[in-house]
Amino acid sequence: MYTCCLKRGLDVAIALMALVLLFPLFLSVAFFIKVFDRGPVLFVSKRVGMEGMPFSFYKFRSMPVNTPVVSSDKLGEVPLNRLGIFLRRSNLDELPQLWNILVGDMSLVGPRPSLVTQVELIDKRHSMGALKCRPGLTGLAQVNSYDGMSVDAKTELDAIYAKNISAWNDLKIFLKTFQYLLKPPPVY
């Protein structure tokens, strides 16, 4: 019952409420991005969603204009603008994904959406059943140091999540995300 109906309903309700409540913060971040770097406010990239379908993934832009898209394990190679350092450390750059959740591309909890170029990760997720669920804003791999993980470790955790989706597991992961956010950021 949870996976077929309640999970999506909770995603929509929470994303809509967060978008409304955080609207002033969205405006502030957008304003400061324009002040510091004058490029587009949003960074948009193609990601792989449920059943391998591509979708447009939104983040507040934390990198200089025309920075190439790289996977999370290569983030140390990406230059950040002055505001971008703060946005990444606070995870405020992730807020536009609430829109992805609202429109059904993502869920609050699920495997993190991969870049369409991460073929090995996509293939392994497909073979292990992790592409059967919507990708998430947070997930089991994220709260277990996602950025430093191998593809095999990520897909193993993604598969465990996909096989054990429940309200209780989602709540535990969601709460553990706040613990994870309080950890000191990685040094790149």
Protein Blocks (a to p, Z undefined) as FASTA:
>chain_A
ZZmmmmmmmmmmmmmmmmmmmmmmmmmmmmmmmmmnopafbdcdddddehhiacdddddd
fbdehiacddfklmmmpccdfklmmmmmnommmmmmmmmmmnopacfbdcddddfklmml
mmmmmmnopmmpccdfbdfklmnommlpcfklmmmmmmmmmmmgcfklmmmmmmmmmmmm
mpccddZZ
